[in-house]
Amino acid sequence: MKGIRKRVTIGFLSIVVLLFFSGLVSLFELNNMSTDIESILGSNRRSIELTENMLDAISAHDRAVVNYAVFRDTLYSDSCKMCFAEFSAHIDQARQEASASTVMMFDSLRINADRLREVVHELRTSRTIENLILVDTLSDETVAFDGKEWYDSNYVPAYDAASNSIMRVMSHAQIALSPRAEQLSRNAYRAVTPVFISLLVMIVILLMFYYFIMIYALRPIVEMNKSLGDWLRYKMPF
């Protein structure tokens, strides 16, 4: 009986130890995965927030330029400058928080933004809006200033280039999520694997327990009960 008791005790202690360590491993992996998920979501939210701020700023700048150049409302002259200053500040902030792989994209965005600023600056300093004339340098003739034509031919290409740069930054941030999501998938498998292995081992141990208990505990009791019954009924030797 002492041998059976020792085997049962060792078996159950083995199950407890196995469950304990497999649970620790799973908790460790799940904690790492939770940290990675929070980091990815935080980075993604921040990237979206920065790009939205840049898009809002450049859209406000576009509206100010339309009112200034097309509708010839000179009150929007300072608004163009203020909106671009806000747009430039968002670019600088995003570049400071950018990774090494996206720095070149922000450099390209800065070049396009400077080109946009120069286009509007040339219009503001030429004072063609106030005078409503445009001097033709080739013929020295004055012609009426067409704000819509200037907007379509000068401003829109620069605006589109800056907007496309912002969209490239946003797309790169979304594409960068793919490898990190794959890493999370592998971490999830690592977190589940110890539990799965523990379940398999427990099933094997329980089957072994079933076999040993049937052989070393239940079968002797059944034989003793049968022999006792035979002795009571037939006086057979016990």
Disulfide bonds with the S-S distance in Angstrom:
none
